[in-house]
Amino acid sequence: MQDAPRFVAVAVCTVEGALLAALTAVQVVALVSDRSLVAVPVALFFGVSAGAVWWCARGLALAESWSRGPLVATQLLMLALTWSYHRPYPVAAALLAVAACAALVGLVSPSTTRSLGGEQR
């Protein structure tokens, strides 16, 4: 049970990666519309972001120490994104903020630091 915060962070980041992949699919569908000029780079961005988040979540699940930094940065960016969307989409912003905070707590918890080799046991 000592690694529970790390696995919560892995689960949240995996779900975030899935949501980014869903946004990629939405943008690919938009390719058939008249917004193709905008949809291509946005779809590429979301697709690469989904892959990067999944790769780092996998690294965190395997207790790879390099994976925590990019995931912490991602969660901080997600919190900034919630601030941008808190007026037009308050429910989505609140859910994203809760998920980012849960992931951050899991990522910076002492047991996660120990399991990633940051402290001697």
C-alpha positions as CSV (number, residue, x, y, z in Angstrom):
1,M,0.0,0.0,0.0
2,Q,3.1,2.2,0.2
3,D,3.0,2.9,-3.5
4,A,-0.6,3.9,-3.6
5,P,0.1,7.6,-4.3
6,R,2.3,6.7,-7.2
7,F,-0.4,4.4,-8.7
8,V,-3.0,7.1,-8.3
9,A,-0.8,9.4,-10.2
10,V,-0.3,6.8,-12.9
11,A,-4.0,6.2,-13.2
12,V,-4.8,9.9,-13.4
13,C,-2.1,10.5,-16.0
14,T,-3.3,7.5,-18.0
15,V,-6.8,9.0,-18.1
16,E,-5.4,12.4,-19.1
17,G,-3.6,10.7,-21.9
18,A,-6.8,9.0,-23.0
19,L,-8.6,12.4,-23.0
20,L,-5.8,13.9,-25.1
21,A,-6.2,11.0,-27.5
22,A,-9.9,11.7,-27.7
23,L,-9.2,15.3,-28.5
24,T,-6.9,14.1,-31.2
25,A,-9.8,12.0,-32.6
26,V,-12.1,15.1,-32.5
27,Q,-9.6,17.1,-34.5
28,V,-9.1,14.3,-37.0
29,V,-12.9,14.3,-37.5
30,A,-12.7,18.0,-38.0
31,L,-10.3,17.4,-40.9
32,V,-13.2,16.5,-43.1
33,S,-14.8,19.9,-42.4
34,D,-13.7,23.2,-43.6
35,R,-11.4,23.7,-40.6
36,S,-8.6,21.4,-41.9
37,L,-6.0,24.1,-41.8
38,V,-6.4,24.4,-38.0
39,A,-7.2,20.7,-37.4
40,V,-4.0,19.2,-38.7
41,P,-1.5,21.0,-36.3
42,V,-3.9,20.7,-33.4
43,A,-4.4,17.0,-34.0
44,L,-0.7,16.5,-34.2
45,F,-0.1,18.4,-30.9
46,F,-2.8,16.5,-29.0
47,G,-1.6,13.2,-30.5
48,V,2.1,13.8,-29.5
49,S,1.0,15.0,-26.1
50,A,-1.1,11.9,-25.5
51,G,1.8,9.7,-26.4
52,A,4.2,11.6,-24.2
53,V,1.8,11.5,-21.2
54,W,1.3,7.8,-21.7
55,W,5.0,7.2,-22.0
56,C,5.7,9.1,-18.8
57,A,2.9,7.3,-17.0
58,R,4.4,4.0,-18.0
59,G,7.8,5.1,-16.7
60,L,6.2,6.1,-13.4
61,A,4.4,2.8,-13.2
62,L,7.8,1.1,-13.7
63,A,9.4,3.4,-11.0
64,E,11.6,5.2,-13.5
65,S,12.8,8.4,-11.9
66,W,13.0,10.4,-15.1
67,S,9.2,10.2,-15.5
68,R,8.1,12.4,-12.6
69,G,9.5,15.7,-13.9
70,P,7.5,15.8,-17.2
71,L,4.4,14.7,-15.4
72,V,4.7,17.4,-12.8
73,A,5.1,19.9,-15.5
74,T,2.1,18.5,-17.3
75,Q,-0.1,18.8,-14.2
76,L,1.0,22.4,-13.7
77,L,0.0,23.1,-17.3
78,M,-3.3,21.4,-16.7
79,L,-3.9,23.7,-13.7
80,A,-3.2,26.7,-15.9
81,L,-5.6,25.3,-18.5
82,T,-8.3,25.1,-15.9
83,W,-7.9,28.7,-15.1
84,S,-8.3,29.5,-18.8
85,Y,-11.5,27.5,-19.1
86,H,-13.1,28.2,-15.6
87,R,-15.7,30.7,-17.0
88,P,-16.9,29.0,-20.2
89,Y,-16.7,25.4,-18.9
90,P,-16.8,25.5,-15.1
91,V,-17.6,21.8,-14.6
92,A,-14.9,20.6,-16.9
93,A,-12.4,23.0,-15.4
94,A,-13.2,21.8,-11.9
95,L,-12.8,18.1,-12.9
96,L,-9.5,18.9,-14.6
97,A,-8.3,20.8,-11.5
98,V,-9.2,17.9,-9.2
99,A,-7.5,15.4,-11.4
100,A,-4.3,17.6,-11.7
101,C,-4.2,18.1,-8.0
102,A,-4.7,14.4,-7.3
103,A,-1.9,13.6,-9.7
104,L,0.4,16.2,-8.2
105,V,-0.2,14.9,-4.7
106,G,0.7,11.4,-5.9
107,L,3.7,12.6,-7.8
108,V,5.3,14.6,-4.9
109,S,4.3,12.2,-2.0
110,P,7.2,10.9,0.1
111,S,6.4,7.3,-0.8
112,T,6.6,8.1,-4.5
113,T,10.0,9.8,-3.9
114,R,11.2,6.7,-2.1
115,S,10.0,4.3,-4.8
116,L,11.7,6.4,-7.5
117,G,15.0,6.2,-5.6
118,G,15.0,9.8,-4.3
119,E,15.6,8.8,-0.7
120,Q,17.4,6.0,1.1
121,R,15.0,3.7,2.8
